Amino acid sequence: MPEAAKDFQRLAKSEPKAFAKANSMLKELESHPKSGTGHPEPLKGFPGSS
């Protein structure tokens, strides 16, 4: 099992609220990766950004 999956399972047991929020964010990224909740802003200071 990849390290991230183990960490995610550990998070589910130790901090259920944080797990729920992280799980929600991952599902949202999977369904529409270019947009987000809140007020997403483009990254600053990277090539190709304004």
C-alpha positions in Angstrom: 0.0 0.0 0.0 1.4 3.4 -0.9 2.5 5.7 1.9 -0.2 8.3 1.2 -2.9 5.7 1.6 -1.5 4.6 4.9 -1.4 8.2 6.1 -5.0 8.8 4.9 -6.2 5.7 6.9 -4.3 6.9 10.0 -5.9 10.4 9.6 -9.4 8.8 9.4 -8.8 7.1 12.8 -7.0 9.9 14.6 -8.7 13.1 13.3 -12.1 12.3 11.7 -13.0 16.0 11.0 -9.7 16.6 9.1 -10.2 13.3 7.3 -13.7 14.3 6.2 -12.4 17.7 4.9 -9.5 16.2 3.1 -11.7 13.5 1.5 -14.2 16.2 0.4 -11.4 18.2 -1.2 -10.0 15.2 -3.0 -13.5 14.3 -4.4 -14.0 17.8 -5.6 -10.6 17.9 -7.3 -11.4 14.6 -9.0 -14.8 15.9 -10.4 -13.7 19.3 -11.5 -9.9 20.0 -11.2 -9.8 23.4 -12.8 -12.3 25.2 -10.5 -12.7 25.1 -6.8 -14.8 26.2 -3.8 -14.3 29.6 -2.4 -12.3 32.1 -4.4 -9.5 30.3 -6.2 -6.7 32.5 -7.4 -4.0 31.8 -10.0 -0.6 31.0 -8.6 1.8 34.0 -8.4 5.6 33.9 -9.2 5.5 30.8 -11.5 6.3 30.8 -15.2 3.1 31.3 -17.2 1.3 33.0 -14.4 0.4 36.7 -14.4 
